Amino acid sequence: KELGRVEGHGDTPSRVAVSADGSVFATADYSGLVRLWDANTFRALHDAPGHWAPVGHAELSPDCKRLLTAADDGTVRLWDVATGKALRAFADAATPRGSDNGQPTFTPDGTAVVY
């Protein structure tokens, strides 16, 4: 059963991340667009601009307060889910698209990022 559709990406979404409580999800595409969505209404909450290359990794923190992305532009970015604003960018940190080795991740308690 289809629950809804996300619209507004100029390119096919390459990654989807869903919050642990199912209230929010994030999509990212090959053009670098990252968008946060309300999972109940399928309405866009925020765009998170910053990447200019394909996004190969997206992950929401366990508490759903932060989003972690990595792209082929060589950056790992940490976003505030409530505002869509970048909290931090790490240059020369991302791994190539399609690689499962060395992907950034949150620690189990969500208080730190490991990459």
N, C-alpha and C positions, 0 to 999 in steps of 0.2 A: 504494500500500500504506500503510495506516495504521500508524504506529509507536507511537502512544499518544495519550492524551487528558489534557488539563490540566483539573483540576476544582478548584473552590473560589472562583472568581470569582462574585460575586453579579450581575454584569453581564457582557455580552459583552466580551471583550478588544478594546480599540481599537488596541493596538500590540503588536508582538512584536519583540524584538531577540535575535539569535543571536550567540554569541561566535565569534571567528575560528577557534578550534580545534574548535568544535562541541560543547564539553563542557557549556556552560551556556546557558540562554536566559532572557529576562525577558518577562513579560507585564504589561500595564497595561490598566485598564478605564475606563469612563465615570464610575465612582464615585470614581476616584482611587486605587484599590488597585494597588500595584505588587508583583509577586511574582517571585522568582528560583527557577529550576528546574534540576534535574540533567537534562541532555538524554539521558542513557543510561537512566535509570530513570523519568523523568517524575514524580519526586517533588519536592514543594516543598522548597526549601532555607530560604528566608526570605521574610517579608513586609517590605516597606519602606514603613511608614506615613509620611504627611506631606502628600500632596496630598489636597485635599477636593473636587476638580473633575475633569472629564474630562482624561485624559492624552493629549496629542496627539503626543508624541515620546518615543521610548526608543531608546537607543543604548549598546552596550557598548564600552568602551575597547579599543584594539588588543591590549593585554596581558590583557584580561578581568578586571582588578582593580577597575574602577569602572563604574558604570552612570550614565548621564545621562538625566534625564527633564525634560519641560516640560509644564505643564498649564494649563488655563483658569483656574486660581486665581491666575495671574500669577507663578508661581514656576518657576525652573529649579532642579533638585536634583541633587546629586552623591552617589552611594551607594557604600559599600564592598560589593563582591560577596560577600566571604567572610563578612561578618557581617549584611548587610542594613541596617546603620546609616547614617544620613545623615552625610555628611562636610561638606556645605556646602549652603546654600540661598541663592539669589539672588532677591530680591523684585522685582516689576515688571519681569521679564525675559522672560517667555514670550510667544510669538506666538500669535495665535488658532488654534484647531483648524482643520485643513484647509489652513492656509497653509504653503506650502513655502518662503516667503521668510523669511530670518532665523532659521531653526531653529538651535538650539544644536548644536555638534558638537565632537568632539575634534580636536586637531591630529593630523596623520598619525603622529607618534611617541607620541601619547597622554599627553603631559606637561602639556597645557593644554586649557582649554575656551574656545571662541570662541562668542559669541552677540551 
